Amino acid sequence: MRDEVTLTEDDEGKNVVNADGDPVGRVMSVEHGSAHVDPDPGLADTIRSKLGWGDADEDDFQLDTSSIAAVSDDEIRLSR
């Protein structure tokens, strides 16, 4: 059994990819260990999230940490 993943503000700006490595969005903000992912970030959103200035909005979805397979320096990979 895999340990539960804990996300932090350091994960803001990371790409989120599915199990096949296809991009599904970018982490815009992390609040209380929960990531908010924009499925279609524009350039301004991408820059803000990399600088830690991202905010969740109505288009973002909350990422369930139980669906995360791995977190690297560059991305968050979802499990199947």
C-alpha positions in Angstrom: 0.0 0.0 0.0 1.3 3.4 -1.0 1.6 6.3 1.5 -0.7 9.2 1.1 0.9 12.1 -0.8 1.2 15.5 0.9 1.2 18.5 -1.4 2.7 21.9 -0.4 3.1 25.3 -1.9 6.3 24.1 -3.5 4.1 22.0 -5.8 2.4 25.2 -7.2 3.1 25.6 -10.9 3.8 21.9 -11.6 2.3 20.2 -14.6 -0.2 17.5 -13.9 0.0 14.5 -16.3 -2.1 11.3 -16.5 -0.6 7.8 -16.2 0.4 7.9 -19.9 2.3 11.2 -19.5 -0.3 13.3 -21.3 -0.8 16.8 -19.7 -4.1 17.4 -18.0 -3.4 20.7 -16.3 -1.2 22.8 -14.0 -1.4 23.2 -10.2 -2.5 26.8 -9.6 -2.5 26.8 -5.8 -2.2 24.4 -2.9 -4.2 25.2 0.2 -4.2 22.9 3.3 -2.5 20.1 1.3 -5.1 20.2 -1.5 -4.1 21.2 -5.0 -6.3 23.2 -7.3 -5.6 22.4 -11.0 -6.4 24.5 -14.0 -7.1 22.2 -16.9 -6.3 24.9 -19.5 -4.0 27.5 -18.0 -3.1 30.5 -20.1 0.4 32.1 -20.2 -0.5 34.6 -17.4 -1.9 31.8 -15.2 1.2 29.7 -15.7 3.5 32.5 -14.7 1.5 33.4 -11.7 1.4 29.8 -10.5 5.2 29.4 -10.9 5.7 32.5 -8.9 3.4 31.2 -6.2 0.7 33.9 -6.9 -1.9 31.4 -8.2 -5.4 31.4 -6.9 -8.1 28.8 -7.3 -11.0 29.9 -9.5 -14.3 28.4 -10.7 -12.6 26.6 -13.7 -10.1 24.8 -11.4 -10.7 21.3 -10.0 -9.5 20.0 -6.7 -7.0 17.1 -7.1 -7.7 14.1 -4.9 -4.3 13.1 -3.5 -5.4 9.5 -3.5 -5.2 9.6 -7.3 -1.6 10.7 -7.4 1.0 8.1 -8.4 4.1 10.2 -8.0 5.4 13.8 -7.5 8.7 14.9 -9.1 10.5 18.2 -9.3 8.6 19.0 -12.5 5.3 17.3 -12.4 2.5 15.4 -10.6 1.7 12.1 -12.3 -1.8 10.6 -11.8 -2.4 6.9 -11.2 -4.5 4.8 -13.6 
